[in-house]
């Protein structure tokens, strides 16, 4: 597994300012296709200013989360409202059995 770490303003990704976590439910049998789509969509989204990382997580109980890290809420919103995101977003949702449950955070301490 290839791990990406973007350097920002002299710091590494441990200095994240904005985080979005989405709990998602996938349709039965959709995990492998979703993982392929996720990897391909990361190739597009990683080019946005402020992007740090985006990960698809699976817990031992079989539940899923998406973790997105950005330099700021502003850079996250710009990416989220971009034509590129609008183009790839519906495909990701087509693998889900329910709407994602999102929460956003800022780093409170390190």
Gaussian input, Z-matrix of N, CA and C with variables (Angstrom, degrees):
# hf/3-21g

backbone

0 1
 N
 C     1     B1
 C     2     B2     1     A1
 N     3     B3     2     A2     1     D1
 C     4     B4     3     A3     2     D2
 C     5     B5     4     A4     3     D3
 N     6     B6     5     A5     4     D4
 C     7     B7     6     A6     5     D5
 C     8     B8     7     A7     6     D6
 N     9     B9     8     A8     7     D7
 C    10    B10     9     A9     8     D8
 C    11    B11    10    A10     9     D9
 N    12    B12    11    A11    10    D10
 C    13    B13    12    A12    11    D11
 C    14    B14    13    A13    12    D12
 N    15    B15    14    A14    13    D13
 C    16    B16    15    A15    14    D14
 C    17    B17    16    A16    15    D15
 N    18    B18    17    A17    16    D16
 C    19    B19    18    A18    17    D17
 C    20    B20    19    A19    18    D18
 N    21    B21    20    A20    19    D19
 C    22    B22    21    A21    20    D20
 C    23    B23    22    A22    21    D21
 N    24    B24    23    A23    22    D22
 C    25    B25    24    A24    23    D23
 C    26    B26    25    A25    24    D24
 N    27    B27    26    A26    25    D25
 C    28    B28    27    A27    26    D26
 C    29    B29    28    A28    27    D27
 N    30    B30    29    A29    28    D28
 C    31    B31    30    A30    29    D29
 C    32    B32    31    A31    30    D30
 N    33    B33    32    A32    31    D31
 C    34    B34    33    A33    32    D32
 C    35    B35    34    A34    33    D33
 N    36    B36    35    A35    34    D34
 C    37    B37    36    A36    35    D35
 C    38    B38    37    A37    36    D36
 N    39    B39    38    A38    37    D37
 C    40    B40    39    A39    38    D38
 C    41    B41    40    A40    39    D39
 N    42    B42    41    A41    40    D40
 C    43    B43    42    A42    41    D41
 C    44    B44    43    A43    42    D42
 N    45    B45    44    A44    43    D43
 C    46    B46    45    A45    44    D44
 C    47    B47    46    A46    45    D45
 N    48    B48    47    A47    46    D46
 C    49    B49    48    A48    47    D47
 C    50    B50    49    A49    48    D48
 N    51    B51    50    A50    49    D49
 C    52    B52    51    A51    50    D50
 C    53    B53    52    A52    51    D51
 N    54    B54    53    A53    52    D52
 C    55    B55    54    A54    53    D53
 C    56    B56    55    A55    54    D54
 N    57    B57    56    A56    55    D55
 C    58    B58    57    A57    56    D56
 C    59    B59    58    A58    57    D57
 N    60    B60    59    A59    58    D58
 C    61    B61    60    A60    59    D59
 C    62    B62    61    A61    60    D60
 N    63    B63    62    A62    61    D61
 C    64    B64    63    A63    62    D62
 C    65    B65    64    A64    63    D63
 N    66    B66    65    A65    64    D64
 C    67    B67    66    A66    65    D65
 C    68    B68    67    A67    66    D66
 N    69    B69    68    A68    67    D67
 C    70    B70    69    A69    68    D68
 C    71    B71    70    A70    69    D69
 N    72    B72    71    A71    70    D70
 C    73    B73    72    A72    71    D71
 C    74    B74    73    A73    72    D72
 N    75    B75    74    A74    73    D73
 C    76    B76    75    A75    74    D74
 C    77    B77    76    A76    75    D75
 N    78    B78    77    A77    76    D76
 C    79    B79    78    A78    77    D77
 C    80    B80    79    A79    78    D78
 N    81    B81    80    A80    79    D79
 C    82    B82    81    A81    80    D80
 C    83    B83    82    A82    81    D81
 N    84    B84    83    A83    82    D82
 C    85    B85    84    A84    83    D83
 C    86    B86    85    A85    84    D84
 N    87    B87    86    A86    85    D85
 C    88    B88    87    A87    86    D86
 C    89    B89    88    A88    87    D87
 N    90    B90    89    A89    88    D88
 C    91    B91    90    A90    89    D89
 C    92    B92    91    A91    90    D90
 N    93    B93    92    A92    91    D91
 C    94    B94    93    A93    92    D92
 C    95    B95    94    A94    93    D93
 N    96    B96    95    A95    94    D94
 C    97    B97    96    A96    95    D95
 C    98    B98    97    A97    96    D96
 N    99    B99    98    A98    97    D97
 C   100   B100    99    A99    98    D98
 C   101   B101   100   A100    99    D99
 N   102   B102   101   A101   100   D100
 C   103   B103   102   A102   101   D101
 C   104   B104   103   A103   102   D102
 N   105   B105   104   A104   103   D103
 C   106   B106   105   A105   104   D104
 C   107   B107   106   A106   105   D105
 N   108   B108   107   A107   106   D106
 C   109   B109   108   A108   107   D107
 C   110   B110   109   A109   108   D108
 N   111   B111   110   A110   109   D109
 C   112   B112   111   A111   110   D110
 C   113   B113   112   A112   111   D111
 N   114   B114   113   A113   112   D112
 C   115   B115   114   A114   113   D113
 C   116   B116   115   A115   114   D114
 N   117   B117   116   A116   115   D115
 C   118   B118   117   A117   116   D116
 C   119   B119   118   A118   117   D117
 N   120   B120   119   A119   118   D118
 C   121   B121   120   A120   119   D119
 C   122   B122   121   A121   120   D120
 N   123   B123   122   A122   121   D121
 C   124   B124   123   A123   122   D122
 C   125   B125   124   A124   123   D123
 N   126   B126   125   A125   124   D124
 C   127   B127   126   A126   125   D125
 C   128   B128   127   A127   126   D126
 N   129   B129   128   A128   127   D127
 C   130   B130   129   A129   128   D128
 C   131   B131   130   A130   129   D129
 N   132   B132   131   A131   130   D130
 C   133   B133   132   A132   131   D131
 C   134   B134   133   A133   132   D132
 N   135   B135   134   A134   133   D133
 C   136   B136   135   A135   134   D134
 C   137   B137   136   A136   135   D135
 N   138   B138   137   A137   136   D136
 C   139   B139   138   A138   137   D137
 C   140   B140   139   A139   138   D138
 N   141   B141   140   A140   139   D139
 C   142   B142   141   A141   140   D140
 C   143   B143   142   A142   141   D141
 N   144   B144   143   A143   142   D142
 C   145   B145   144   A144   143   D143
 C   146   B146   145   A145   144   D144
 N   147   B147   146   A146   145   D145
 C   148   B148   147   A147   146   D146
 C   149   B149   148   A148   147   D147
 N   150   B150   149   A149   148   D148
 C   151   B151   150   A150   149   D149
 C   152   B152   151   A151   150   D150
 N   153   B153   152   A152   151   D151
 C   154   B154   153   A153   152   D152
 C   155   B155   154   A154   153   D153
 N   156   B156   155   A155   154   D154
 C   157   B157   156   A156   155   D155
 C   158   B158   157   A157   156   D156
 N   159   B159   158   A158   157   D157
 C   160   B160   159   A159   158   D158
 C   161   B161   160   A160   159   D159
 N   162   B162   161   A161   160   D160
 C   163   B163   162   A162   161   D161
 C   164   B164   163   A163   162   D162
 N   165   B165   164   A164   163   D163
 C   166   B166   165   A165   164   D164
 C   167   B167   166   A166   165   D165
 N   168   B168   167   A167   166   D166
 C   169   B169   168   A168   167   D167
 C   170   B170   169   A169   168   D168
 N   171   B171   170   A170   169   D169
 C   172   B172   171   A171   170   D170
 C   173   B173   172   A172   171   D171
 N   174   B174   173   A173   172   D172
 C   175   B175   174   A174   173   D173
 C   176   B176   175   A175   174   D174
 N   177   B177   176   A176   175   D175
 C   178   B178   177   A177   176   D176
 C   179   B179   178   A178   177   D177
 N   180   B180   179   A179   178   D178
 C   181   B181   180   A180   179   D179
 C   182   B182   181   A181   180   D180
 N   183   B183   182   A182   181   D181
 C   184   B184   183   A183   182   D182
 C   185   B185   184   A184   183   D183
 N   186   B186   185   A185   184   D184
 C   187   B187   186   A186   185   D185
 C   188   B188   187   A187   186   D186
 N   189   B189   188   A188   187   D187
 C   190   B190   189   A189   188   D188
 C   191   B191   190   A190   189   D189
 N   192   B192   191   A191   190   D190
 C   193   B193   192   A192   191   D191
 C   194   B194   193   A193   192   D192
 N   195   B195   194   A194   193   D193
 C   196   B196   195   A195   194   D194
 C   197   B197   196   A196   195   D195
 N   198   B198   197   A197   196   D196
 C   199   B199   198   A198   197   D197
 C   200   B200   199   A199   198   D198
 N   201   B201   200   A200   199   D199
 C   202   B202   201   A201   200   D200
 C   203   B203   202   A202   201   D201
 N   204   B204   203   A203   202   D202
 C   205   B205   204   A204   203   D203
 C   206   B206   205   A205   204   D204
 N   207   B207   206   A206   205   D205
 C   208   B208   207   A207   206   D206
 C   209   B209   208   A208   207   D207
 N   210   B210   209   A209   208   D208
 C   211   B211   210   A210   209   D209
 C   212   B212   211   A211   210   D210
 N   213   B213   212   A212   211   D211
 C   214   B214   213   A213   212   D212
 C   215   B215   214   A214   213   D213
 N   216   B216   215   A215   214   D214
 C   217   B217   216   A216   215   D215
 C   218   B218   217   A217   216   D216
 N   219   B219   218   A218   217   D217
 C   220   B220   219   A219   218   D218
 C   221   B221   220   A220   219   D219
 N   222   B222   221   A221   220   D220
 C   223   B223   222   A222   221   D221
 C   224   B224   223   A223   222   D222
 N   225   B225   224   A224   223   D223
 C   226   B226   225   A225   224   D224
 C   227   B227   226   A226   225   D225
 N   228   B228   227   A227   226   D226
 C   229   B229   228   A228   227   D227
 C   230   B230   229   A229   228   D228
 N   231   B231   230   A230   229   D229
 C   232   B232   231   A231   230   D230
 C   233   B233   232   A232   231   D231
 N   234   B234   233   A233   232   D232
 C   235   B235   234   A234   233   D233
 C   236   B236   235   A235   234   D234
 N   237   B237   236   A236   235   D235
 C   238   B238   237   A237   236   D236
 C   239   B239   238   A238   237   D237
 N   240   B240   239   A239   238   D238
 C   241   B241   240   A240   239   D239
 C   242   B242   241   A241   240   D240
 N   243   B243   242   A242   241   D241
 C   244   B244   243   A243   242   D242
 C   245   B245   244   A244   243   D243
 N   246   B246   245   A245   244   D244
 C   247   B247   246   A246   245   D245
 C   248   B248   247   A247   246   D246
 N   249   B249   248   A248   247   D247
 C   250   B250   249   A249   248   D248
 C   251   B251   250   A250   249   D249
 N   252   B252   251   A251   250   D250
 C   253   B253   252   A252   251   D251
 C   254   B254   253   A253   252   D252
 N   255   B255   254   A254   253   D253
 C   256   B256   255   A255   254   D254
 C   257   B257   256   A256   255   D255
 N   258   B258   257   A257   256   D256
 C   259   B259   258   A258   257   D257
 C   260   B260   259   A259   258   D258
 N   261   B261   260   A260   259   D259
 C   262   B262   261   A261   260   D260
 C   263   B263   262   A262   261   D261
 N   264   B264   263   A263   262   D262
 C   265   B265   264   A264   263   D263
 C   266   B266   265   A265   264   D264
 N   267   B267   266   A266   265   D265
 C   268   B268   267   A267   266   D266
 C   269   B269   268   A268   267   D267
 N   270   B270   269   A269   268   D268
 C   271   B271   270   A270   269   D269
 C   272   B272   271   A271   270   D270
 N   273   B273   272   A272   271   D271
 C   274   B274   273   A273   272   D272
 C   275   B275   274   A274   273   D273
 N   276   B276   275   A275   274   D274
 C   277   B277   276   A276   275   D275
 C   278   B278   277   A277   276   D276
 N   279   B279   278   A278   277   D277
 C   280   B280   279   A279   278   D278
 C   281   B281   280   A280   279   D279
 N   282   B282   281   A281   280   D280
 C   283   B283   282   A282   281   D281
 C   284   B284   283   A283   282   D282
 N   285   B285   284   A284   283   D283
 C   286   B286   285   A285   284   D284
 C   287   B287   286   A286   285   D285
 N   288   B288   287   A287   286   D286
 C   289   B289   288   A288   287   D287
 C   290   B290   289   A289   288   D288
 N   291   B291   290   A290   289   D289
 C   292   B292   291   A291   290   D290
 C   293   B293   292   A292   291   D291
 N   294   B294   293   A293   292   D292
 C   295   B295   294   A294   293   D293
 C   296   B296   295   A295   294   D294
 N   297   B297   296   A296   295   D295
 C   298   B298   297   A297   296   D296
 C   299   B299   298   A298   297   D297
 N   300   B300   299   A299   298   D298
 C   301   B301   300   A300   299   D299
 C   302   B302   301   A301   300   D300
 N   303   B303   302   A302   301   D301
 C   304   B304   303   A303   302   D302
 C   305   B305   304   A304   303   D303
 N   306   B306   305   A305   304   D304
 C   307   B307   306   A306   305   D305
 C   308   B308   307   A307   306   D306
 N   309   B309   308   A308   307   D307
 C   310   B310   309   A309   308   D308
 C   311   B311   310   A310   309   D309
 N   312   B312   311   A311   310   D310
 C   313   B313   312   A312   311   D311
 C   314   B314   313   A313   312   D312
 N   315   B315   314   A314   313   D313
 C   316   B316   315   A315   314   D314
 C   317   B317   316   A316   315   D315
 N   318   B318   317   A317   316   D316
 C   319   B319   318   A318   317   D317
 C   320   B320   319   A319   318   D318
 N   321   B321   320   A320   319   D319
 C   322   B322   321   A321   320   D320
 C   323   B323   322   A322   321   D321
 N   324   B324   323   A323   322   D322
 C   325   B325   324   A324   323   D323
 C   326   B326   325   A325   324   D324
 N   327   B327   326   A326   325   D325
 C   328   B328   327   A327   326   D326
 C   329   B329   328   A328   327   D327

   B1=1.4517
   B2=1.5194
   B3=1.3065
   B4=1.4573
   B5=1.5231
   B6=1.3105
   B7=1.4653
   B8=1.5208
   B9=1.3193
   B10=1.4625
   B11=1.5115
   B12=1.3118
   B13=1.4620
   B14=1.5146
   B15=1.2953
   B16=1.4576
   B17=1.5140
   B18=1.3027
   B19=1.4571
   B20=1.5234
   B21=1.3236
   B22=1.4510
   B23=1.5067
   B24=1.2832
   B25=1.4605
   B26=1.5255
   B27=1.3301
   B28=1.4469
   B29=1.5110
   B30=1.3266
   B31=1.4593
   B32=1.5180
   B33=1.3191
   B34=1.4509
   B35=1.5143
   B36=1.3227
   B37=1.4621
   B38=1.5252
   B39=1.3149
   B40=1.4626
   B41=1.5318
   B42=1.3226
   B43=1.4634
   B44=1.5286
   B45=1.2972
   B46=1.4515
   B47=1.5253
   B48=1.3103
   B49=1.4546
   B50=1.5292
   B51=1.3540
   B52=1.4603
   B53=1.5273
   B54=1.3336
   B55=1.4640
   B56=1.5285
   B57=1.3355
   B58=1.4623
   B59=1.5274
   B60=1.3330
   B61=1.4592
   B62=1.5222
   B63=1.3308
   B64=1.4623
   B65=1.5212
   B66=1.3208
   B67=1.4609
   B68=1.5215
   B69=1.3359
   B70=1.4602
   B71=1.5262
   B72=1.3257
   B73=1.4640
   B74=1.5165
   B75=1.3277
   B76=1.4567
   B77=1.5210
   B78=1.3244
   B79=1.4584
   B80=1.5236
   B81=1.3211
   B82=1.4637
   B83=1.5242
   B84=1.3252
   B85=1.4544
   B86=1.5165
   B87=1.3356
   B88=1.4651
   B89=1.5228
   B90=1.3245
   B91=1.4653
   B92=1.5298
   B93=1.3131
   B94=1.4690
   B95=1.5244
   B96=1.3322
   B97=1.4661
   B98=1.5228
   B99=1.3285
   B100=1.4620
   B101=1.5241
   B102=1.3294
   B103=1.4651
   B104=1.5273
   B105=1.3206
   B106=1.4722
   B107=1.5201
   B108=1.3370
   B109=1.4618
   B110=1.5251
   B111=1.3237
   B112=1.4585
   B113=1.5271
   B114=1.3274
   B115=1.4691
   B116=1.5263
   B117=1.3188
   B118=1.4671
   B119=1.5268
   B120=1.3177
   B121=1.4653
   B122=1.5236
   B123=1.3275
   B124=1.4674
   B125=1.5198
   B126=1.3267
   B127=1.4693
   B128=1.5246
   B129=1.3161
   B130=1.4689
   B131=1.5275
   B132=1.3223
   B133=1.4615
   B134=1.5214
   B135=1.3202
   B136=1.4696
   B137=1.5261
   B138=1.3205
   B139=1.4638
   B140=1.5245
   B141=1.3140
   B142=1.4570
   B143=1.5234
   B144=1.3390
   B145=1.4654
   B146=1.5271
   B147=1.3200
   B148=1.4555
   B149=1.5136
   B150=1.3329
   B151=1.4657
   B152=1.5207
   B153=1.3256
   B154=1.4620
   B155=1.5212
   B156=1.3389
   B157=1.4608
   B158=1.5227
   B159=1.3171
   B160=1.4675
   B161=1.5209
   B162=1.3266
   B163=1.4643
   B164=1.5269
   B165=1.3261
   B166=1.4592
   B167=1.5199
   B168=1.3289
   B169=1.4632
   B170=1.5261
   B171=1.3349
   B172=1.4631
   B173=1.5206
   B174=1.3318
   B175=1.4678
   B176=1.5312
   B177=1.3132
   B178=1.4636
   B179=1.5312
   B180=1.3375
   B181=1.4684
   B182=1.5296
   B183=1.3468
   B184=1.4592
   B185=1.5141
   B186=1.3298
   B187=1.4649
   B188=1.5301
   B189=1.3402
   B190=1.4589
   B191=1.5218
   B192=1.3396
   B193=1.4660
   B194=1.5147
   B195=1.3187
   B196=1.4573
   B197=1.5204
   B198=1.3204
   B199=1.4621
   B200=1.5214
   B201=1.3314
   B202=1.4664
   B203=1.5197
   B204=1.3321
   B205=1.4639
   B206=1.5251
   B207=1.3235
   B208=1.4659
   B209=1.5176
   B210=1.3202
   B211=1.4671
   B212=1.5202
   B213=1.3349
   B214=1.4666
   B215=1.5218
   B216=1.3175
   B217=1.4601
   B218=1.5229
   B219=1.3175
   B220=1.4637
   B221=1.5257
   B222=1.3467
   B223=1.4695
   B224=1.5283
   B225=1.3299
   B226=1.4644
   B227=1.5273
   B228=1.3223
   B229=1.4636
   B230=1.5290
   B231=1.3318
   B232=1.4702
   B233=1.5202
   B234=1.3317
   B235=1.4583
   B236=1.5277
   B237=1.3233
   B238=1.4615
   B239=1.5261
   B240=1.3311
   B241=1.4635
   B242=1.5265
   B243=1.3062
   B244=1.4657
   B245=1.5322
   B246=1.3365
   B247=1.4720
   B248=1.5301
   B249=1.3214
   B250=1.4650
   B251=1.5289
   B252=1.3246
   B253=1.4674
   B254=1.5226
   B255=1.3201
   B256=1.4671
   B257=1.5261
   B258=1.3197
   B259=1.4668
   B260=1.5317
   B261=1.3315
   B262=1.4678
   B263=1.5305
   B264=1.3133
   B265=1.4662
   B266=1.5383
   B267=1.3325
   B268=1.4743
   B269=1.5287
   B270=1.3182
   B271=1.4654
   B272=1.5216
   B273=1.3211
   B274=1.4590
   B275=1.5150
   B276=1.3288
   B277=1.4656
   B278=1.5205
   B279=1.3345
   B280=1.4677
   B281=1.5270
   B282=1.3331
   B283=1.4646
   B284=1.5309
   B285=1.3316
   B286=1.4661
   B287=1.5233
   B288=1.3315
   B289=1.4636
   B290=1.5320
   B291=1.3280
   B292=1.4713
   B293=1.5263
   B294=1.3192
   B295=1.4640
   B296=1.5265
   B297=1.3393
   B298=1.4710
   B299=1.5260
   B300=1.3139
   B301=1.4677
   B302=1.5211
   B303=1.3434
   B304=1.4643
   B305=1.5213
   B306=1.3355
   B307=1.4659
   B308=1.5157
   B309=1.3302
   B310=1.4594
   B311=1.5181
   B312=1.3230
   B313=1.4619
   B314=1.5224
   B315=1.3074
   B316=1.4552
   B317=1.5231
   B318=1.3162
   B319=1.4577
   B320=1.5248
   B321=1.3280
   B322=1.4613
   B323=1.5226
   B324=1.3239
   B325=1.4661
   B326=1.5169
   B327=1.3290
   B328=1.4695
   B329=1.4982
   A1=109.03
   A2=114.87
   A3=120.87
   A4=109.32
   A5=116.04
   A6=120.90
   A7=108.45
   A8=115.42
   A9=120.68
   A10=109.30
   A11=114.59
   A12=119.37
   A13=106.66
   A14=116.65
   A15=120.67
   A16=109.67
   A17=115.28
   A18=120.54
   A19=108.36
   A20=116.82
   A21=120.26
   A22=110.68
   A23=114.22
   A24=121.68
   A25=112.91
   A26=116.82
   A27=120.36
   A28=115.10
   A29=118.40
   A30=122.67
   A31=109.38
   A32=116.36
   A33=120.20
   A34=109.71
   A35=117.27
   A36=122.55
   A37=115.07
   A38=119.22
   A39=119.16
   A40=111.51
   A41=117.91
   A42=122.12
   A43=111.02
   A44=116.55
   A45=123.08
   A46=109.16
   A47=115.56
   A48=120.17
   A49=112.79
   A50=118.37
   A51=121.59
   A52=109.45
   A53=115.80
   A54=121.65
   A55=108.79
   A56=115.64
   A57=121.56
   A58=106.61
   A59=116.10
   A60=121.70
   A61=107.22
   A62=115.51
   A63=120.78
   A64=109.30
   A65=116.40
   A66=121.28
   A67=106.73
   A68=115.81
   A69=119.35
   A70=110.44
   A71=114.58
   A72=122.30
   A73=107.15
   A74=116.32
   A75=120.75
   A76=110.58
   A77=115.61
   A78=120.47
   A79=108.63
   A80=116.05
   A81=120.60
   A82=110.09
   A83=115.94
   A84=121.72
   A85=115.60
   A86=118.42
   A87=121.28
   A88=114.07
   A89=118.72
   A90=120.42
   A91=113.21
   A92=118.64
   A93=120.44
   A94=111.57
   A95=117.25
   A96=120.24
   A97=110.82
   A98=116.95
   A99=120.10
   A100=110.23
   A101=117.27
   A102=120.65
   A103=110.97
   A104=117.75
   A105=120.79
   A106=110.45
   A107=116.75
   A108=120.53
   A109=110.23
   A110=116.94
   A111=121.59
   A112=110.61
   A113=116.75
   A114=120.86
   A115=110.96
   A116=117.31
   A117=120.70
   A118=111.19
   A119=117.61
   A120=120.10
   A121=111.10
   A122=117.63
   A123=120.32
   A124=111.82
   A125=117.17
   A126=120.87
   A127=111.09
   A128=116.93
   A129=121.94
   A130=110.24
   A131=116.73
   A132=121.24
   A133=113.65
   A134=118.00
   A135=120.23
   A136=112.54
   A137=117.55
   A138=121.12
   A139=113.59
   A140=117.73
   A141=120.24
   A142=111.08
   A143=116.90
   A144=120.07
   A145=110.27
   A146=115.58
   A147=121.09
   A148=114.64
   A149=116.97
   A150=120.65
   A151=109.91
   A152=117.10
   A153=121.62
   A154=109.84
   A155=116.69
   A156=118.51
   A157=110.52
   A158=114.63
   A159=122.77
   A160=106.03
   A161=116.17
   A162=121.12
   A163=110.82
   A164=115.12
   A165=123.17
   A166=106.68
   A167=116.96
   A168=122.34
   A169=110.87
   A170=115.40
   A171=121.40
   A172=108.11
   A173=116.45
   A174=120.21
   A175=110.23
   A176=115.22
   A177=120.48
   A178=112.22
   A179=117.49
   A180=119.74
   A181=112.54
   A182=116.64
   A183=120.85
   A184=115.05
   A185=118.21
   A186=120.09
   A187=109.56
   A188=115.15
   A189=121.41
   A190=111.41
   A191=114.42
   A192=122.30
   A193=108.98
   A194=113.77
   A195=121.14
   A196=106.41
   A197=115.95
   A198=123.05
   A199=107.73
   A200=116.62
   A201=121.84
   A202=107.86
   A203=116.11
   A204=122.20
   A205=108.90
   A206=115.03
   A207=122.12
   A208=109.67
   A209=115.18
   A210=120.26
   A211=111.88
   A212=116.93
   A213=120.20
   A214=109.86
   A215=115.60
   A216=120.47
   A217=109.90
   A218=116.25
   A219=120.74
   A220=111.41
   A221=117.45
   A222=118.78
   A223=110.66
   A224=117.34
   A225=120.60
   A226=110.10
   A227=117.45
   A228=121.58
   A229=110.48
   A230=117.59
   A231=120.27
   A232=111.04
   A233=117.30
   A234=120.74
   A235=110.02
   A236=116.12
   A237=121.98
   A238=111.87
   A239=117.81
   A240=121.78
   A241=113.02
   A242=117.65
   A243=121.64
   A244=111.95
   A245=117.07
   A246=120.64
   A247=112.32
   A248=116.73
   A249=120.19
   A250=110.82
   A251=115.83
   A252=119.97
   A253=110.16
   A254=116.68
   A255=120.81
   A256=111.32
   A257=116.83
   A258=121.18
   A259=111.84
   A260=118.35
   A261=120.71
   A262=113.56
   A263=117.04
   A264=122.25
   A265=113.98
   A266=120.07
   A267=119.67
   A268=113.75
   A269=117.21
   A270=119.53
   A271=110.40
   A272=117.19
   A273=120.38
   A274=111.90
   A275=115.92
   A276=120.20
   A277=112.02
   A278=117.37
   A279=119.78
   A280=112.36
   A281=118.04
   A282=122.21
   A283=112.24
   A284=117.22
   A285=121.60
   A286=111.60
   A287=114.98
   A288=120.47
   A289=112.30
   A290=117.15
   A291=122.60
   A292=108.00
   A293=116.29
   A294=119.95
   A295=110.13
   A296=116.82
   A297=119.95
   A298=110.73
   A299=116.08
   A300=122.66
   A301=106.93
   A302=116.42
   A303=121.53
   A304=112.15
   A305=113.65
   A306=121.82
   A307=106.78
   A308=115.28
   A309=119.66
   A310=109.82
   A311=113.98
   A312=121.02
   A313=109.78
   A314=115.91
   A315=121.71
   A316=106.29
   A317=115.77
   A318=120.01
   A319=108.45
   A320=116.70
   A321=122.09
   A322=112.00
   A323=117.05
   A324=121.28
   A325=108.69
   A326=115.03
   A327=121.23
   A328=108.73
   D1=127.83
   D2=-179.85
   D3=-86.16
   D4=128.26
   D5=179.65
   D6=-107.32
   D7=129.36
   D8=178.17
   D9=-101.53
   D10=138.17
   D11=175.26
   D12=-136.67
   D13=115.81
   D14=179.43
   D15=-93.51
   D16=136.43
   D17=176.20
   D18=-88.83
   D19=132.05
   D20=178.88
   D21=-131.17
   D22=125.68
   D23=174.90
   D24=47.21
   D25=42.07
   D26=177.28
   D27=83.19
   D28=0.00
   D29=-179.70
   D30=-120.43
   D31=157.19
   D32=174.23
   D33=-95.22
   D34=-179.28
   D35=-169.60
   D36=-61.64
   D37=-3.72
   D38=175.85
   D39=-71.31
   D40=-8.58
   D41=-179.56
   D42=-105.39
   D43=47.78
   D44=-178.41
   D45=-73.92
   D46=139.24
   D47=-178.29
   D48=-103.11
   D49=-29.48
   D50=-174.38
   D51=-139.17
   D52=134.33
   D53=-178.04
   D54=-133.60
   D55=136.78
   D56=172.80
   D57=-119.71
   D58=129.59
   D59=176.23
   D60=-121.10
   D61=126.66
   D62=179.12
   D63=-120.94
   D64=123.14
   D65=171.06
   D66=-83.29
   D67=128.28
   D68=-177.83
   D69=-127.17
   D70=155.21
   D71=174.07
   D72=-120.04
   D73=123.77
   D74=178.99
   D75=-94.90
   D76=149.96
   D77=173.46
   D78=-64.78
   D79=153.30
   D80=177.75
   D81=-55.66
   D82=130.94
   D83=177.13
   D84=78.98
   D85=6.50
   D86=-175.10
   D87=-95.86
   D88=-4.73
   D89=-171.88
   D90=-58.86
   D91=-48.39
   D92=-176.68
   D93=-64.70
   D94=-42.97
   D95=177.72
   D96=-64.89
   D97=-39.18
   D98=178.13
   D99=-63.60
   D100=-43.37
   D101=179.16
   D102=-60.51
   D103=-40.63
   D104=177.70
   D105=-64.61
   D106=-46.10
   D107=178.20
   D108=-61.09
   D109=-42.70
   D110=-178.00
   D111=-59.99
   D112=-46.29
   D113=179.52
   D114=-62.24
   D115=-42.49
   D116=178.74
   D117=-66.36
   D118=-42.26
   D119=-179.49
   D120=-66.91
   D121=-31.02
   D122=176.24
   D123=-62.62
   D124=-31.24
   D125=178.94
   D126=-63.64
   D127=-29.00
   D128=177.59
   D129=-84.39
   D130=-50.20
   D131=-172.33
   D132=-70.04
   D133=-27.25
   D134=-177.81
   D135=-66.93
   D136=-13.37
   D137=-179.52
   D138=-85.66
   D139=-4.70
   D140=-178.86
   D141=-77.50
   D142=139.67
   D143=175.46
   D144=-56.96
   D145=135.81
   D146=178.45
   D147=91.48
   D148=-15.39
   D149=179.69
   D150=-64.52
   D151=134.11
   D152=174.78
   D153=-113.67
   D154=-55.66
   D155=178.45
   D156=-161.18
   D157=163.53
   D158=177.29
   D159=-148.96
   D160=122.52
   D161=-173.91
   D162=-130.91
   D163=145.16
   D164=173.84
   D165=-104.18
   D166=119.83
   D167=-174.24
   D168=-113.26
   D169=144.67
   D170=175.25
   D171=-129.42
   D172=128.68
   D173=-179.54
   D174=-89.77
   D175=169.50
   D176=179.79
   D177=-65.09
   D178=-20.07
   D179=177.59
   D180=-89.47
   D181=3.22
   D182=176.82
   D183=89.53
   D184=2.61
   D185=177.53
   D186=-83.65
   D187=159.88
   D188=-174.31
   D189=-123.66
   D190=150.18
   D191=174.27
   D192=-141.54
   D193=151.84
   D194=169.45
   D195=-114.62
   D196=133.30
   D197=179.65
   D198=-119.40
   D199=120.91
   D200=178.53
   D201=-119.85
   D202=131.14
   D203=179.32
   D204=-119.22
   D205=130.09
   D206=-179.39
   D207=-134.49
   D208=159.12
   D209=177.55
   D210=-63.70
   D211=-34.61
   D212=-177.38
   D213=-155.64
   D214=164.56
   D215=175.11
   D216=-62.02
   D217=-37.18
   D218=-178.06
   D219=-62.67
   D220=-44.26
   D221=-179.98
   D222=-69.16
   D223=-33.93
   D224=176.58
   D225=-63.98
   D226=-46.96
   D227=-178.80
   D228=-62.71
   D229=-42.31
   D230=178.17
   D231=-59.51
   D232=-42.98
   D233=177.68
   D234=-64.27
   D235=-46.23
   D236=-175.69
   D237=-64.65
   D238=-27.94
   D239=-178.97
   D240=-97.43
   D241=5.53
   D242=-176.39
   D243=-76.53
   D244=156.39
   D245=174.47
   D246=-59.64
   D247=-34.87
   D248=179.40
   D249=-63.26
   D250=-45.10
   D251=179.15
   D252=-65.95
   D253=-42.20
   D254=179.08
   D255=-59.67
   D256=-32.41
   D257=-179.44
   D258=-73.81
   D259=-41.75
   D260=-174.87
   D261=-88.61
   D262=-23.03
   D263=-174.54
   D264=-57.66
   D265=-47.36
   D266=-177.98
   D267=-60.28
   D268=-33.60
   D269=178.76
   D270=-63.95
   D271=-44.05
   D272=177.97
   D273=-59.51
   D274=-42.49
   D275=-179.99
   D276=-66.86
   D277=-26.29
   D278=-179.00
   D279=-65.86
   D280=-19.48
   D281=177.89
   D282=-87.47
   D283=-8.73
   D284=-173.56
   D285=-96.56
   D286=146.20
   D287=178.09
   D288=-93.16
   D289=-8.09
   D290=179.03
   D291=-154.69
   D292=162.41
   D293=176.84
   D294=-65.56
   D295=143.97
   D296=177.20
   D297=-63.18
   D298=148.05
   D299=174.94
   D300=-104.58
   D301=105.28
   D302=-172.44
   D303=-101.76
   D304=146.43
   D305=169.46
   D306=-137.88
   D307=144.89
   D308=177.52
   D309=-117.61
   D310=151.80
   D311=-175.40
   D312=-140.86
   D313=154.39
   D314=164.07
   D315=-115.27
   D316=153.88
   D317=-178.62
   D318=-71.17
   D319=123.77
   D320=-178.83
   D321=-92.21
   D322=-29.65
   D323=-179.77
   D324=-165.06
   D325=156.94
   D326=175.65
   D327=-129.86

